[in-house]
Amino acid sequence: MATHVCPWWLGYFLASPLRRLVENLDKLLDRLITPGMTVLDVGCAMGFFTLPAARMVGASGHVIAVDIQPRMISALKRRAKRRGLLDRIDTRVGTEQGLGLSDLEGKVDLVLAIHMVHEVPDRDFLMRELSQVVKNTGKMLVVEPKGHVNANEFAETVAAAERAGFRAIDGSAVKRGHSRLFVKA
């Protein structure tokens, strides 16, 4: 599996409103996010999923947005401020050695790992780290683009999640992608 990290400047294309024509955010997130939840968006880039999640969790909810590229986080903060959502979002710059989430152990209702696991050199380490922060019976949505990840590679990601204590409960079809919804066992 490749571990090439998306360059920061590509984040502007990934956050483009035109992307909504291809990826239906309401269909993807509405069934998973309710007001008051704590959502972790891993590999958030400039907030394509973070901002709708922040809107959906409402004033009583919270979104933690993590990326290893400071420029992605800076752009996300600007975009969130313009939309009046910055107070609902905790931004963090992670590293390849860890996401810096130890203070969140057992506090996250939902993890969004969308289009990013293929960029991580050690899937097992990532999944263990995510398992530690998810509440018992909390969920994790993993989506990977078919253009970057083949079926065998995605099966390895699913296996890594299962080794970390997640159980696949749904293999919802996502256009141009592989996806699984997991629950923490």
URNORBEL-V416778 format. One line per field, one symbol per residue. ss: DSSP state (@ for helix, = for strand, . for the rest). phi: phi as a letter, one per 20 degrees, with the letter a starting at -180 (. if undefined). psi: psi as a letter, one per 30 degrees, with the letter a starting at -180 (. if undefined). A space follows every 50 residues. Layout:
# URNORBEL-V416778
ss=???
phi=???
psi=???
This chain:
# URNORBEL-V416778
ss=.......@@@@@@@..@@@@@...@@@@@........=====.......@ @@@@@@@....======..@@@@@@@@@@@@@...@@@=====.=..=.. .@@@...=======..@@@...@@@@@@@@@@@============..... @@@@@@@@@@@@@..=====...=..========.
phi=.fcfegfgffgfffeffffffedeffffdgfddcgnfddddemflengef fffffffmfedbcddcbedgffffffgffffgemdffeddebdecferem dgfdgmdeebddcdlcffeefcfffgffffffeffgmfcbddccfffdce fffffffgfffffeoecfdbdgfcglbebbddcff
psi=klhkkkkeffeeefgkfffffejjeeeefeffklkfljkkjkhfbggefe eeeeeefaffakkkkklfjeeeeeeeeeeeeeggfeffkjkkjllfflfh gffgkgfkekkjikhfeffkfjeeeeeeeeeefklkgllkkkkkkfffkl eeeeeeeeeeeeffglkkfkhkkkkglklkklkk.
